[in-house]
Amino acid sequence: MANYTIQEVSSTVGATTDISTIPLSGRTLYIIPKTGYVVDRNDFEEPTTLPSNVTSITFSNTSVGSEPGNQVKVVVGLSATTLTSNASIALGIVGDAKLYDQPVNDQGNSSLNYYVGLSEVSRSNSSAQLNSLSGSSVGVLSNQETVKPFSAPKKIGTINFTATAGNHFDTIPTVSKFGHTAYAPASVFTSNSKTIRDSDNFITSVVYDVYYISSQDTYKANQVNLKYESNAVSKSVVTNEVKIIDLGVKVVSNLGERKYIKVYGDVGAEFDISVIKHSDSSSLYAVNDIRIVSSDSLSTGVSSKLLINNEHKDNIYIDFPADSSGQTYNVYITPNNGTALGPAIPTPTSAPNYVFRQYSNPQLRLFLKRGSSSHQDTSFTLVGRVDKTASQLLHLFKPEQLNFVHTVNVTTSTVTSQPTWTTLTIENQPEHHVQTVFGEVKEGELNRIYFDTSSIYIPNVGVGGDSTILVEDGVDTTVPTRTITAKEPDYIQCSTNTFTVGKVKSFTMVKSCFDVGSVVKSLNGGTEINIRNISASLSGDSTAASVPFEVNINKFGNQDVQFDLKLDTFLTFNA
């Protein structure tokens, strides 16, 4: 005879109504233990063969299992069937209630120690969440140990929760309920001895040690029952990104230099880096499997922490050797192990190629030019430093080496076939030979630059004389043919309709008494030089002239420059 009763239910449906539509309340029964007995959902199971029209039988506890007051809730799933007459369904549930074994204090003492073992583990969640197909498994290692009264807690077993491949625990598994059949005051507790995380910081294993302690002897062996909660879920597919690569200024000193590379991205992102010398394809630096292990805010300017060859680093550094011949180095950064490049990295390829240039020190030479081909070397040559301003070079150059008066001797054979000169005339002064302006180019007016023109000087605009050529910085790669044809208070107008639209654009104006390509910094590699205050005087025999002028070097670029001054645009020789 069963030690429980079942609270039955009945429902009424129409003759043509599908019985699977019966509401939950009409398909739910309760198993109620008789006095002195307790029930647990694990004490019951569905029959081997389900009754006709039944698709499932599900058991759950209404309170704490195997404790007084708990009932087992039974939910029946019905098939999509219609009935033609009244029907009664016998579920055939297998199981029974258990006698409630309440602990009893034994007043008599025994001289015997007793054995205690971790002999049963029951699940308080559904088995589908814990089998190998759904994410995790549970291993129980039980030791039968002799427990002496009044002694320290005794380890009697271990429970190991392990997530299967591709899964992790979204919450830490816990042992939530203890039960034992001791006939003496005793207690059971667990200690989380190990929590294992994978490389992506997901929890994949949790280990608990189980301890037992008793305050008295007993004449019976003891059984410990544990219940646990765990939930393993599939790992979400996360693509880690290398978001920003900061290489700083990609120019290397020809004296050799250490360059630092900062990398920002997701924790777990991995990449390889290699540096190849372009001239002979030799490798300067190569490290694989660099991993981001912590990521700081980009706004701090601090690189993500990196794991490089099992050492934690703030950034990557590369030592470039000294080389005065001029070299180019290619830096390749290749993501691996599922890492992607973020959208802020300006390259469509899978392995970004960044170019570091090691320039030889630029050489600046000054020439006089007549017509389109003849030159006169002025015997002025100065070797500077790559991309350095005059103020940055005060430790290498005296002020008079960068700002000085240079005199050129011009002979009749250089500029004319006239045997002698009687007069020399300075037609123009190149005081304003190079000026940079910023302005707006509007849609439909691609030959005008709008800005306040009151602060600039443009000689002889629209009336002949020497012309002023206008270079669109960053757009023109060669000397354009456009000249300035008009100047108004709020714009200047040019001879060609070739500018690109933009709000704040940079332009360089150059007087035609200079060879434009040699003085515009956007065309000559960045060198900035001025010449002013030209004068001329005849020598005694009238076959030579002395031409002094001021030279101001404001900045060296990254390449050699031959600076050409057009002699016949500012100086007239008369027989």
LINUR-V773450 format. One record per residue. RES is the residue in three letters. PHI is phi in degrees with one decimal (NA if undefined). Layout:
# LINUR-V773450
RES	PHI
RES	PHI
This chain:
# LINUR-V773450
MET	NA
ALA	-69.9
ASN	-94.6
TYR	-154.6
THR	-123.8
ILE	-114.3
GLN	-80.1
GLU	-79.5
VAL	-134.8
SER	-137.5
SER	-139.2
THR	-117.6
VAL	-132.2
GLY	-68.8
ALA	-62.8
THR	-107.5
THR	-94.9
ASP	-67.4
ILE	-70.8
SER	-69.9
THR	-88.3
ILE	-57.8
PRO	-60.8
LEU	-57.1
SER	-63.2
GLY	-87.0
ARG	-123.6
THR	-116.8
LEU	-122.2
TYR	-131.1
ILE	-93.3
ILE	-115.3
PRO	-71.6
LYS	-76.7
THR	-55.4
GLY	89.6
TYR	-119.6
VAL	-132.2
VAL	-128.7
ASP	-143.1
ARG	-59.4
ASN	-76.6
ASP	-81.7
PHE	-129.0
GLU	-150.6
GLU	-75.0
PRO	-65.8
THR	-57.7
THR	-115.5
LEU	-70.2
PRO	-62.9
SER	-59.3
ASN	72.2
VAL	-107.4
THR	-102.6
SER	-163.9
ILE	-134.6
THR	-118.4
PHE	-110.0
SER	-152.7
ASN	-86.0
THR	-89.3
SER	-147.2
VAL	-81.5
GLY	-61.1
SER	62.8
GLU	-123.0
PRO	-54.8
GLY	93.3
ASN	-83.3
GLN	-123.3
VAL	-102.3
LYS	-86.4
VAL	-116.2
VAL	-109.6
VAL	-103.8
GLY	-94.2
LEU	-111.1
SER	-80.3
ALA	-78.7
THR	-135.3
THR	-108.2
LEU	-108.4
THR	-99.2
SER	-154.3
ASN	-60.7
ALA	-142.2
SER	-120.9
ILE	-110.5
ALA	-92.0
LEU	-76.0
GLY	70.4
ILE	-64.0
VAL	-103.8
GLY	138.8
ASP	-156.3
ALA	-75.4
LYS	-116.0
LEU	-65.6
TYR	-75.0
ASP	-95.3
GLN	-78.7
PRO	-57.2
VAL	-123.1
ASN	-80.1
ASP	-87.4
GLN	-77.2
GLY	-96.3
ASN	-99.3
SER	-119.1
SER	-85.2
LEU	-89.8
ASN	-78.7
TYR	-130.1
TYR	-93.1
VAL	-134.8
GLY	-138.6
LEU	-85.9
SER	-103.8
GLU	-151.5
VAL	-130.1
SER	-116.6
ARG	-93.4
SER	-98.2
ASN	-117.3
SER	-69.8
SER	-65.3
ALA	-63.3
GLN	-79.8
LEU	-121.4
ASN	-78.7
SER	-65.6
LEU	-83.0
SER	-118.5
GLY	128.0
SER	-157.0
SER	-138.5
VAL	-125.0
GLY	-110.4
VAL	-120.1
LEU	-111.3
SER	-106.8
ASN	-112.3
GLN	-89.1
GLU	-116.7
THR	-83.3
VAL	-109.2
LYS	-92.2
PRO	-65.6
PHE	64.0
SER	-98.2
ALA	-68.6
PRO	-55.1
LYS	-108.7
LYS	-74.0
ILE	-114.0
GLY	174.9
THR	-139.3
ILE	-117.6
ASN	-118.7
PHE	-92.1
THR	-129.6
ALA	-78.9
THR	-75.2
ALA	-54.6
GLY	86.1
ASN	-125.2
HIS	-153.8
PHE	-89.4
ASP	-77.8
THR	-133.3
ILE	-69.2
PRO	-57.6
THR	-133.0
VAL	-92.2
SER	-107.5
LYS	-145.6
PHE	-117.1
GLY	-149.4
HIS	-153.7
THR	-111.6
ALA	-67.3
TYR	-104.3
ALA	-145.1
PRO	-55.6
ALA	-153.3
SER	-144.8
VAL	-126.5
PHE	-147.8
THR	-122.2
SER	-134.0
ASN	-74.1
SER	-89.5
LYS	-160.1
THR	-128.9
ILE	-108.7
ARG	-116.6
ASP	-87.7
SER	-65.2
ASP	-97.3
ASN	71.1
PHE	-86.0
ILE	-77.9
THR	-118.4
SER	-155.3
VAL	-134.6
VAL	-118.9
TYR	-117.5
ASP	-95.9
VAL	-107.0
TYR	-120.6
TYR	-135.1
ILE	-141.1
SER	-130.9
SER	-103.6
GLN	-143.5
ASP	-75.5
THR	-146.5
TYR	-95.1
LYS	-119.0
ALA	-72.1
ASN	-120.0
GLN	-120.2
VAL	-109.4
ASN	-111.9
LEU	-122.8
LYS	-120.0
TYR	-139.9
GLU	-122.4
SER	-155.6
ASN	-149.3
ALA	-102.4
VAL	-127.2
SER	-68.7
LYS	-68.4
SER	-72.6
VAL	-80.1
VAL	-116.7
THR	-96.7
ASN	-75.1
GLU	-124.1
VAL	-86.8
LYS	-91.9
ILE	-137.2
ILE	-121.5
ASP	-107.4
LEU	-101.0
GLY	66.5
VAL	-76.9
LYS	-90.9
VAL	-123.3
VAL	-105.9
SER	-62.8
ASN	-73.6
LEU	-88.4
GLY	93.5
GLU	-163.5
ARG	-93.5
LYS	-111.8
TYR	-107.4
ILE	-117.4
LYS	-100.2
VAL	-127.0
TYR	-118.3
GLY	177.0
ASP	-77.8
VAL	-60.8
GLY	101.4
ALA	-65.4
GLU	-128.9
PHE	-158.6
ASP	-109.4
ILE	-137.6
SER	-143.2
VAL	-124.6
ILE	-116.6
LYS	-77.7
HIS	-66.4
SER	-65.9
ASP	-131.5
SER	61.5
SER	-78.9
SER	-92.4
LEU	-95.2
TYR	-158.9
ALA	-155.7
VAL	-138.1
ASN	-104.5
ASP	57.5
ILE	-74.8
ARG	-125.3
ILE	-81.1
VAL	-109.7
SER	-155.5
SER	-129.2
ASP	-90.8
SER	-63.8
LEU	-61.9
SER	-68.1
THR	-79.1
GLY	75.0
VAL	-96.9
SER	-65.0
SER	-60.6
LYS	-74.7
LEU	-120.4
LEU	-106.2
ILE	-121.9
ASN	51.0
ASN	66.2
GLU	-121.9
HIS	-82.1
LYS	-131.0
ASP	-82.8
ASN	-161.3
ILE	-103.0
TYR	-124.2
ILE	-128.0
ASP	-94.6
PHE	-88.7
PRO	-76.8
ALA	-67.6
ASP	-163.5
SER	-98.5
SER	-87.4
GLY	89.4
GLN	-132.2
THR	-126.8
TYR	-120.9
ASN	-104.5
VAL	-105.1
TYR	-106.9
ILE	-120.5
THR	-117.0
PRO	-70.2
ASN	-144.6
ASN	52.1
GLY	83.4
THR	-73.1
ALA	-118.5
LEU	-90.5
GLY	-70.5
PRO	-65.5
ALA	-78.6
ILE	-82.9
PRO	-78.9
THR	-156.7
PRO	-88.9
THR	-93.5
SER	-78.9
ALA	-129.8
PRO	-57.9
ASN	-115.7
TYR	-105.2
VAL	-107.7
PHE	-103.4
ARG	-113.3
GLN	-115.3
TYR	-83.4
SER	-74.0
ASN	-60.2
PRO	-70.1
GLN	-109.4
LEU	-105.7
ARG	-124.4
LEU	-112.3
PHE	-125.1
LEU	-98.5
LYS	-129.5
ARG	-124.2
GLY	70.0
SER	-104.8
SER	-134.2
SER	-77.1
HIS	-129.1
GLN	-127.1
ASP	-68.8
THR	-89.0
SER	63.6
PHE	-113.8
THR	-137.4
LEU	-138.1
VAL	-96.5
GLY	-100.5
ARG	-130.9
VAL	-62.6
ASP	53.5
LYS	-116.0
THR	-84.2
ALA	-60.8
SER	-67.7
GLN	-77.9
LEU	-110.4
LEU	-64.5
HIS	-81.1
LEU	-111.8
PHE	-121.5
LYS	-76.5
PRO	-54.6
GLU	-72.1
GLN	-82.4
LEU	-110.3
ASN	-136.5
PHE	-157.3
VAL	-100.8
HIS	-116.4
THR	-114.2
VAL	-115.2
ASN	-94.3
VAL	-110.1
THR	-103.0
THR	-62.0
SER	-67.6
THR	-78.8
VAL	-118.1
THR	-159.5
SER	-88.6
GLN	-65.8
PRO	-68.8
THR	-141.9
TRP	-114.6
THR	-106.4
THR	-142.1
LEU	-125.0
THR	-126.1
ILE	-87.6
GLU	-81.9
ASN	-138.9
GLN	-114.4
PRO	-83.2
GLU	-65.8
HIS	-114.7
HIS	-68.3
VAL	-132.5
GLN	-134.2
THR	-105.2
VAL	-128.1
PHE	-122.8
GLY	-159.5
GLU	-109.1
VAL	-108.6
LYS	-98.5
GLU	-59.6
GLY	84.3
GLU	-132.4
LEU	-78.5
ASN	-114.2
ARG	-126.8
ILE	-122.7
TYR	-92.5
PHE	-170.7
ASP	-75.2
THR	-90.9
SER	-66.2
SER	-93.0
ILE	-113.5
TYR	-116.7
ILE	-127.2
PRO	-74.6
ASN	54.9
VAL	-68.0
GLY	77.2
VAL	-123.8
GLY	87.9
GLY	75.8
ASP	-72.7
SER	-93.7
THR	-118.4
ILE	-90.8
LEU	-116.3
VAL	-108.3
GLU	-87.3
ASP	-62.5
GLY	80.1
VAL	-115.0
ASP	-74.0
THR	-106.3
THR	-133.7
VAL	-69.0
PRO	-80.2
THR	-95.6
ARG	-71.8
THR	-126.7
ILE	-81.9
THR	-110.8
ALA	-156.3
LYS	-130.1
GLU	-118.7
PRO	-56.7
ASP	-118.2
TYR	-163.2
ILE	-119.6
GLN	-119.7
CYS	-117.3
SER	-78.8
THR	-124.6
ASN	-107.1
THR	-125.9
PHE	-73.3
THR	-105.3
VAL	-67.7
GLY	-178.7
LYS	-77.1
VAL	-121.5
LYS	-118.9
SER	-104.2
PHE	-136.0
THR	-118.9
MET	-100.4
VAL	-133.0
LYS	-70.6
SER	-72.3
CYS	-77.8
PHE	-122.5
ASP	-73.5
VAL	-56.3
GLY	-60.5
SER	-86.6
VAL	-113.7
VAL	-84.7
LYS	-64.3
SER	-75.2
LEU	-113.8
ASN	-110.2
GLY	92.0
GLY	107.9
THR	-75.7
GLU	-120.4
ILE	-142.6
ASN	-124.3
ILE	-130.3
ARG	-149.0
ASN	54.1
ILE	-78.4
SER	-138.9
ALA	-153.3
SER	-147.5
LEU	-80.2
SER	-80.6
GLY	-62.1
ASP	-91.6
SER	60.8
THR	-110.6
ALA	-149.0
ALA	-133.2
SER	-101.5
VAL	-121.6
PRO	-91.6
PHE	-159.0
GLU	-85.1
VAL	-120.2
ASN	-125.1
ILE	-101.0
ASN	-94.1
LYS	-162.6
PHE	-96.6
GLY	-93.6
ASN	-118.7
GLN	-150.1
ASP	-64.7
VAL	-131.3
GLN	-101.6
PHE	-88.5
ASP	-106.4
LEU	-104.0
LYS	-78.7
LEU	-60.6
ASP	-80.8
THR	-94.9
PHE	-129.8
LEU	-127.5
THR	-114.1
PHE	-103.8
ASN	-119.6
ALA	-78.4
